[in-house]
Amino acid sequence: MPDEMVSHTDAAAELGVSVPTFYRWLKTRKIQTYRRVGDRHGYVRRSDLAQIRDWYPHASTAAEPELKARAGSRPALAASR
């Protein structure tokens, strides 16, 4: 089963940080980001969020069940470079 993908906005909310902070982390921590073909929105793997929680102990886990419920099935994503 492929790893579940989360939008950058949902990932920031799930971690309890602002979107600009999350984008800084993407840039400085080298988190792999993905995009759908023809879609300008970015996504990260849910497993990468678990790694963020390892080095950022204040990351929130309270929103996770709600976001999982909203995350229905999504088409496959292509890695961006």
DONUMI-781915 format. One record per atom (N, C-alpha, C, O, CB): residue in three letters; chain; atom name; x, y, z negated. Coordinates in Angstrom, 1 decimal. Atoms other than C-alpha are relative to their C-alpha. Glycine has a CB too. Layout:
BEGIN
   code   unit   site     east    north       up
    ala      A     CA        X        Y        Z
...
//
This chain:
BEGIN
   code   unit   site     east    north       up
    met      A      N      0.9     -1.2      0.0
    met      A     CA      0.0      0.0      0.0
    met      A      C      0.9      1.2      0.0
    met      A      O      1.8      1.3     -0.8
    met      A     CB     -1.0      0.0     -1.2
    pro      A      N     -0.8     -1.2     -0.1
    pro      A     CA      1.5      3.4      1.0
    pro      A      C     -0.2      0.8     -1.3
    pro      A      O     -1.3      0.8     -1.9
    pro      A     CB     -0.3      0.8      1.2
    asp      A      N      0.1     -0.9      1.2
    asp      A     CA      2.2      5.9     -1.8
    asp      A      C     -1.0      1.1      0.3
    asp      A      O     -1.1      1.7      1.4
    asp      A     CB      1.4      0.6     -0.3
    glu      A      N      1.0     -1.1     -0.1
    glu      A     CA     -0.6      8.4     -2.4
    glu      A      C      0.6      1.4      0.2
    glu      A      O      1.6      1.7     -0.5
    glu      A     CB     -0.9      0.0     -1.2
    met      A      N     -0.5     -1.4     -0.3
    met      A     CA      0.0     11.9     -1.0
    met      A      C     -0.9      1.0     -0.7
    met      A      O     -2.1      0.9     -0.8
    met      A     CB      0.1      0.2      1.5
    val      A      N      0.7     -1.1      0.7
    val      A     CA     -1.0     15.1     -2.9
    val      A      C      0.5      1.3      0.6
    val      A      O      1.6      1.5      0.9
    val      A     CB      0.4     -0.1     -1.6
    ser      A      N     -0.4     -1.3     -0.5
    ser      A     CA     -1.1     18.6     -1.5
    ser      A      C      0.8      0.8     -1.0
    ser      A      O      0.8      0.5     -2.2
    ser      A     CB     -1.3      0.8      0.4
    his      A      N     -0.8     -0.8      0.9
    his      A     CA      1.3     21.1     -2.8
    his      A      C     -0.8      0.8     -1.1
    his      A      O     -0.4      0.9     -2.2
    his      A     CB      0.8      1.1      0.8
    thr      A      N      0.8     -0.7      0.9
    thr      A     CA     -1.5     23.1     -4.4
    thr      A      C     -0.5     -0.9     -1.1
    thr      A      O     -0.5     -0.6     -2.3
    thr      A     CB     -1.2      0.6      0.7
    asp      A      N      0.4      1.0      1.0
    asp      A     CA     -2.9     20.0     -6.1
    asp      A      C      1.1     -0.5     -0.9
    asp      A      O      0.9     -0.7     -2.1
    asp      A     CB     -0.7     -1.2      0.7
    ala      A      N     -1.2      0.5      0.8
    ala      A     CA      0.6     18.9     -7.2
    ala      A      C      0.3      1.1     -1.1
    ala      A      O      0.6      0.7     -2.2
    ala      A     CB      1.2     -0.2      0.9
    ala      A      N     -0.3     -1.0      1.0
    ala      A     CA      1.2     22.3     -8.9
    ala      A      C     -1.1      0.0     -1.1
    ala      A      O     -0.7      0.1     -2.2
    ala      A     CB      0.0      1.4      0.7
    ala      A      N      1.1      0.0      1.0
    ala      A     CA     -2.2     22.1    -10.6
    ala      A      C      0.2     -1.2     -1.0
    ala      A      O      0.0     -1.1     -2.2
    ala      A     CB     -1.4      0.0      0.6
    glu      A      N     -0.2      1.3      0.7
    glu      A     CA     -1.5     18.5    -11.7
    glu      A      C      1.2      0.2     -1.0
    glu      A      O      1.1     -0.4     -2.1
    glu      A     CB      0.3     -1.2      0.9
    leu      A      N     -1.2     -0.2      0.9
    leu      A     CA      1.9     19.6    -13.2
    leu      A      C     -0.2      1.2     -1.0
    leu      A      O      0.5      1.3     -1.9
    leu      A     CB      1.2      0.2      0.8
    gly      A      N      0.2     -1.1      0.8
    gly      A     CA      0.4     22.7    -14.8
    gly      A      C      0.9      1.2      0.2
    gly      A      O      1.2      1.9     -0.8
    gly      A     CB      0.1     -0.5     -1.5
    val      A      N     -0.9     -1.2     -0.4
    val      A     CA      2.6     25.2    -13.0
    val      A      C     -0.6      0.8      1.1
    val      A      O     -1.5      0.3      1.8
    val      A     CB      1.5     -0.5      0.4
    ser      A      N      0.5     -0.8     -1.0
    ser      A     CA      2.0     28.0    -10.6
    ser      A      C      0.5     -0.6      1.4
    ser      A      O      1.5     -1.3      1.4
    ser      A     CB      0.4      1.5     -0.1
    val      A      N     -0.4      0.5     -1.4
    val      A     CA      2.2     27.3     -6.8
    val      A      C      1.3      0.6      0.3
    val      A      O      2.2     -0.2      0.9
    val      A     CB     -1.1      0.5      1.0
    pro      A      N     -1.4     -0.5     -0.3
    pro      A     CA      5.2     29.7     -6.4
    pro      A      C      1.1     -0.8     -0.8
    pro      A      O      2.2     -1.0     -0.2
    pro      A     CB      0.1      1.5     -0.4
    thr      A      N     -1.0      0.8      0.8
    thr      A     CA      7.0     27.7     -9.2
    thr      A      C      0.2     -1.3      0.7
    thr      A      O      1.3     -1.8      0.8
    thr      A     CB     -0.5     -0.1     -1.5
    phe      A      N     -0.1      1.3     -0.7
    phe      A     CA      6.2     24.5     -7.4
    phe      A      C      0.8      0.1      1.3
    phe      A      O      1.7     -0.8      1.5
    phe      A     CB     -1.4     -0.6      0.3
    tyr      A      N     -0.8     -0.2     -1.3
    tyr      A     CA      7.6     25.9     -4.1
    tyr      A      C      1.5      0.2     -0.3
    tyr      A      O      2.4     -0.3      0.4
    tyr      A     CB     -0.5      1.1      0.8
    arg      A      N     -1.4     -0.1      0.4
    arg      A     CA     10.8     26.9     -5.9
    arg      A      C      0.6     -1.4     -0.4
    arg      A      O      1.7     -1.6      0.0
    arg      A     CB      0.1      0.9     -1.3
    trp      A      N     -0.5      1.3      0.3
    trp      A     CA     11.1     23.4     -7.2
    trp      A      C      0.2     -0.9      1.2
    trp      A      O      1.2     -1.6      1.3
    trp      A     CB     -1.0     -0.8     -1.0
    leu      A      N     -0.2      0.7     -1.3
    leu      A     CA     10.6     22.0     -3.7
    leu      A      C      1.4      0.4      0.6
    leu      A      O      2.1     -0.5      1.1
    leu      A     CB     -1.1      0.3      0.9
    lys      A      N     -1.2     -0.5     -0.6
    lys      A     CA     13.5     24.2     -2.6
    lys      A      C      1.2     -0.4     -0.8
    lys      A      O      2.2     -0.9     -0.2
    lys      A     CB     -0.1      1.5      0.1
    thr      A      N     -1.2      0.3      0.7
    thr      A     CA     15.9     23.6     -5.4
    thr      A      C      0.2     -1.4     -0.5
    thr      A      O      1.4     -1.8     -0.6
    thr      A     CB      0.0      0.9     -1.3
    arg      A      N     -0.1      1.4      0.5
    arg      A     CA     15.2     20.0     -6.5
    arg      A      C      0.0     -1.0      1.2
    arg      A      O      0.1     -2.2      1.0
    arg      A     CB     -1.1     -0.3     -0.9
    lys      A      N      0.0      0.8     -1.2
    lys      A     CA     15.1     18.7     -2.9
    lys      A      C     -1.1     -1.1      0.0
    lys      A      O     -0.8     -2.3      0.3
    lys      A     CB      1.4     -0.7      0.1
    ile      A      N      1.1      0.9     -0.1
    ile      A     CA     11.7     17.0     -3.2
    ile      A      C     -0.4     -0.1      1.4
    ile      A      O     -0.6      0.9      2.1
    ile      A     CB     -1.2      0.5     -0.9
    gln      A      N      0.4      0.3     -1.4
    gln      A     CA     10.7     15.4      0.1
    gln      A      C     -1.4      0.5      0.2
    gln      A      O     -2.3      0.2     -0.6
    gln      A     CB      0.1     -1.5      0.3
    thr      A      N      1.3     -0.5     -0.3
    thr      A     CA      7.7     17.2      1.6
    thr      A      C     -0.4     -0.6      1.3
    thr      A      O      0.4     -0.9      2.2
    thr      A     CB     -0.1      1.5      0.1
    tyr      A      N      0.6      0.6     -1.2
    tyr      A     CA      5.4     15.8      4.3
    tyr      A      C     -1.1      0.9      0.6
    tyr      A      O     -1.7      1.6     -0.1
    tyr      A     CB     -0.5     -1.5     -0.3
    arg      A      N      1.1     -0.7     -0.7
    arg      A     CA      3.0     17.2      6.9
    arg      A      C     -0.7     -0.9      0.9
    arg      A      O     -0.1     -1.8      1.5
    arg      A     CB      0.6      1.3      0.7
    arg      A      N      0.8      0.7     -1.0
    arg      A     CA      0.2     15.8      9.0
    arg      A      C      0.3      0.7      1.3
    arg      A      O      0.6      1.9      1.4
    arg      A     CB     -1.5      0.1     -0.3
    val      A      N     -0.2     -0.6     -1.3
    val      A     CA      0.7     16.3     12.7
    val      A      C     -1.1      1.0      0.3
    val      A      O     -2.3      0.7      0.2
    val      A     CB      0.0     -1.1      1.1
    gly      A      N      1.0     -1.1     -0.3
    gly      A     CA     -1.0     19.6     13.6
    gly      A      C     -0.6      0.7     -1.2
    gly      A      O     -1.5      1.5     -1.1
    gly      A     CB     -1.1     -0.6      0.8
    asp      A      N      0.5     -0.6      1.3
    asp      A     CA     -1.6     20.5      9.9
    asp      A      C      1.1      0.8     -0.6
    asp      A      O      2.3      0.3     -0.7
    asp      A     CB     -0.5     -1.1     -0.9
    arg      A      N     -1.1     -0.9      0.6
    arg      A     CA      0.3     23.4      8.3
    arg      A      C      0.2     -0.2     -1.5
    arg      A      O      1.1      0.3     -2.1
    arg      A     CB     -0.4      1.4      0.3
    his      A      N     -0.1      0.2      1.4
    his      A     CA     -0.3     22.2      4.8
    his      A      C      1.0     -1.1     -0.3
    his      A      O      1.2     -2.0      0.4
    his      A     CB     -1.4     -0.5     -0.6
    gly      A      N     -1.0      1.0      0.4
    gly      A     CA      2.4     20.3      2.9
    gly      A      C     -0.5     -0.9     -1.1
    gly      A      O     -1.4     -0.6     -1.8
    gly      A     CB      1.3      0.7     -0.5
    tyr      A      N      0.4      1.0      0.9
    tyr      A     CA      2.1     17.2      0.8
    tyr      A      C      1.3     -0.6     -0.6
    tyr      A      O      2.4     -0.6      0.0
    tyr      A     CB     -0.8     -1.1      0.7
    val      A      N     -1.1      0.7      0.7
    val      A     CA      4.3     15.3     -1.7
    val      A      C     -0.6     -1.4     -0.5
    val      A      O     -1.8     -1.5     -0.6
    val      A     CB      0.6      0.8     -1.2
    arg      A      N      0.4      1.3      0.5
    arg      A     CA      4.2     11.7     -2.9
    arg      A      C     -0.3      0.1     -1.5
    arg      A      O      0.4      0.8     -2.2
    arg      A     CB      1.1     -1.1      0.2
    arg      A      N      0.4      0.0      1.5
    arg      A     CA      2.5     11.1     -6.3
    arg      A      C      1.2     -0.6     -0.8
    arg      A      O      1.4     -0.1     -1.9
    arg      A     CB     -1.2     -0.9     -0.2
    ser      A      N     -1.1      0.5      0.8
    ser      A     CA      5.6      9.1     -7.3
    ser      A      C      1.1      1.0     -0.2
    ser      A      O      1.8      1.0     -1.2
    ser      A     CB      0.6     -1.2      0.8
    asp      A      N     -1.0     -1.1      0.2
    asp      A     CA      7.8     12.2     -6.8
    asp      A      C     -0.5      0.9     -1.1
    asp      A      O      0.4      1.5     -1.8
    asp      A     CB      0.1      0.8      1.3
    leu      A      N      0.5     -0.8      1.2
    leu      A     CA      5.5     14.0     -9.3
    leu      A      C      0.4     -0.7     -1.3
    leu      A      O      0.7      0.0     -2.3
    leu      A     CB     -1.5      0.2      0.1
    ala      A      N     -0.4      0.7      1.2
    ala      A     CA      6.4     11.3    -11.8
    ala      A      C      1.5      0.3     -0.3
    ala      A      O      1.9      0.4     -1.4
    ala      A     CB     -0.1     -1.5      0.2
    gln      A      N     -1.4     -0.4      0.2
    gln      A     CA     10.1     12.2    -11.2
    gln      A      C      0.1      1.4     -0.6
    gln      A      O      1.0      1.7     -1.4
    gln      A     CB      0.8     -0.1      1.3
    ile      A      N      0.0     -1.3      0.6
    ile      A     CA      9.4     15.8    -11.9
    ile      A      C     -0.3      0.0     -1.4
    ile      A      O      0.3      0.7     -2.2
    ile      A     CB     -1.1      0.9      0.8
    arg      A      N      0.3      0.1      1.5
    arg      A     CA      7.8     14.9    -15.2
    arg      A      C      1.2     -0.5     -0.8
    arg      A      O      1.3     -0.1     -2.0
    arg      A     CB     -1.2     -0.9     -0.2
    asp      A      N     -1.2      0.5      0.7
    asp      A     CA     11.1     13.2    -16.1
    asp      A      C      0.9      1.2     -0.4
    asp      A      O      1.5      1.2     -1.5
    asp      A     CB      0.8     -1.0      0.8
    trp      A      N     -0.9     -1.1      0.3
    trp      A     CA     13.1     16.5    -15.9
    trp      A      C     -0.7      1.2     -0.4
    trp      A      O     -0.1      2.2     -0.8
    trp      A     CB      0.8      0.3      1.3
    tyr      A      N      0.7     -1.1      0.5
    tyr      A     CA     10.3     18.9    -16.7
    tyr      A      C     -1.1     -0.5     -1.0
    tyr      A      O     -2.2     -0.9     -0.7
    tyr      A     CB     -0.8      0.8      1.1
    pro      A      N      0.8      0.7      1.0
    pro      A     CA      8.8     17.6    -20.0
    pro      A      C     -1.4      0.7     -0.3
    pro      A      O     -2.3      0.1     -0.9
    pro      A     CB      0.7     -0.1     -1.3
    his      A      N      1.2     -0.8      0.2
    his      A     CA      6.1     20.4    -20.1
    his      A      C     -1.1     -0.3      1.1
    his      A      O     -2.2      0.3      1.0
    his      A     CB      0.3      1.4     -0.1
    ala      A      N      0.9      0.3     -1.0
    ala      A     CA      4.4     19.0    -17.0
    ala      A      C     -1.3     -0.6     -0.5
    ala      A      O     -1.2     -1.5     -1.4
    ala      A     CB      0.6     -0.9      1.1
    ser      A      N      1.3      0.4      0.5
    ser      A     CA      0.7     18.5    -17.6
    ser      A      C     -0.4     -1.3      0.7
    ser      A      O     -0.2     -1.5      1.9
    ser      A     CB     -1.0      1.0      0.2
    thr      A      N      0.6      1.2     -0.6
    thr      A     CA     -0.9     15.1    -17.1
    thr      A      C     -1.5      0.0     -0.2
    thr      A      O     -2.2     -0.9      0.2
    thr      A     CB      0.6     -1.3     -0.6
    ala      A      N      1.4     -0.1      0.3
    ala      A     CA     -4.4     16.3    -18.1
    ala      A      C     -0.9      0.0      1.2
    ala      A      O     -2.0     -0.6      1.2
    ala      A     CB     -0.3      1.2     -0.8
    ala      A      N      0.8     -0.1     -1.2
    ala      A     CA     -5.6     17.0    -14.6
    ala      A      C      0.1     -1.2      0.9
    ala      A      O     -0.7     -1.3      1.9
    ala      A     CB      0.5      1.2      0.8
    glu      A      N     -0.2      1.2     -0.9
    glu      A     CA     -4.4     13.7    -13.1
    glu      A      C     -1.2     -0.8      0.3
    glu      A      O     -1.5     -1.1      1.5
    glu      A     CB      1.0     -0.9     -0.5
    pro      A      N      1.1      0.8     -0.3
    pro      A     CA     -7.6     11.7    -13.4
    pro      A      C     -1.0      0.7      1.0
    pro      A      O     -1.6      0.1      1.9
    pro      A     CB     -0.8     -0.4     -1.2
    glu      A      N      0.9     -0.8     -0.9
    glu      A     CA     -9.7     14.5    -11.8
    glu      A      C      0.5      0.0      1.4
    glu      A      O     -0.2     -0.1      2.4
    glu      A     CB     -0.2      1.4     -0.5
    leu      A      N     -0.6      0.0     -1.3
    leu      A     CA     -7.3     14.8     -8.9
    leu      A      C      0.0     -1.3      0.7
    leu      A      O     -0.2     -1.4      1.9
    leu      A     CB      1.4      0.6     -0.1
    lys      A      N      0.1      1.3     -0.6
    lys      A     CA     -7.2     11.1     -8.3
    lys      A      C     -1.4     -0.3      0.5
    lys      A      O     -1.6     -0.9      1.6
    lys      A     CB      0.4     -1.1     -1.0
    ala      A      N      1.4      0.2     -0.4
    ala      A     CA    -11.0     11.1     -8.1
    ala      A      C     -0.3      0.8      1.3
    ala      A      O     -1.0      0.3      2.1
    ala      A     CB     -0.9      0.4     -1.1
    arg      A      N      0.2     -0.8     -1.1
    arg      A     CA    -10.9     13.9     -5.5
    arg      A      C      0.8     -0.5      1.2
    arg      A      O      0.4     -0.1      2.4
    arg      A     CB      0.3      1.4     -0.2
    ala      A      N     -1.0      0.3     -1.1
    ala      A     CA     -8.1     12.3     -3.4
    ala      A      C     -0.5     -1.0      1.0
    ala      A      O      0.4     -1.7      1.4
    ala      A     CB      1.2     -0.4     -0.6
    gly      A      N      0.4      1.1     -0.9
    gly      A     CA    -10.1      9.9     -1.2
    gly      A      C      1.1     -0.5      1.0
    gly      A      O      2.2     -0.1      0.9
    gly      A     CB     -1.2      0.5      0.8
    ser      A      N     -1.0      0.6     -0.9
    ser      A     CA     -8.4      8.1      1.7
    ser      A      C      0.3      1.1      1.0
    ser      A      O     -0.6      1.8      1.5
    ser      A     CB     -0.6     -1.2      0.7
    arg      A      N     -0.5     -1.0     -0.9
    arg      A     CA     -6.3     10.4      3.9
    arg      A      C      0.8     -0.7      1.1
    arg      A      O      1.4     -1.8      0.8
    arg      A     CB      0.8      1.0     -0.7
    pro      A      N     -0.8      0.6     -1.0
    pro      A     CA     -4.6      9.7      7.2
    pro      A      C      1.5      0.0     -0.3
    pro      A      O      1.9      0.7     -1.2
    pro      A     CB     -0.2      0.8      1.4
    ala      A      N     -1.4      0.1      0.3
    ala      A     CA     -1.0      8.8      7.3
    ala      A      C      0.7      1.3      0.4
    ala      A      O      0.2      2.0      1.2
    ala      A     CB      0.7     -1.2      0.9
    leu      A      N     -0.7     -1.3     -0.2
    leu      A     CA      1.5     11.7      7.1
    leu      A      C      1.4     -0.3      0.6
    leu      A      O      2.0     -1.3      0.3
    leu      A     CB      0.1      0.7     -1.3
    ala      A      N     -1.4      0.0     -0.6
    ala      A     CA      4.7     12.3      9.1
    ala      A      C      0.9      0.8     -0.8
    ala      A      O      0.6      1.9     -1.3
    ala      A     CB      0.0      0.4      1.5
    ala      A      N     -1.0     -0.8      0.7
    ala      A     CA      7.8     13.4      7.3
    ala      A      C      0.4      1.2      0.8
    ala      A      O      0.6      1.1      2.0
    ala      A     CB      1.3     -0.9     -0.4
    ser      A      N     -0.5     -1.2     -0.7
    ser      A     CA      8.9     16.9      8.0
    ser      A      C      1.4      0.3     -0.3
    ser      A      O      1.9     -0.2     -1.3
    ser      A     CB     -0.9      1.3     -0.4
    arg      A      N     -1.4     -0.3      0.1
    arg      A     CA     12.4     18.1      8.4
    arg      A      C      0.3      1.4      0.2
    arg      A      O      1.4      1.9      0.1
    arg      A     CB      0.9     -0.8      0.9
//
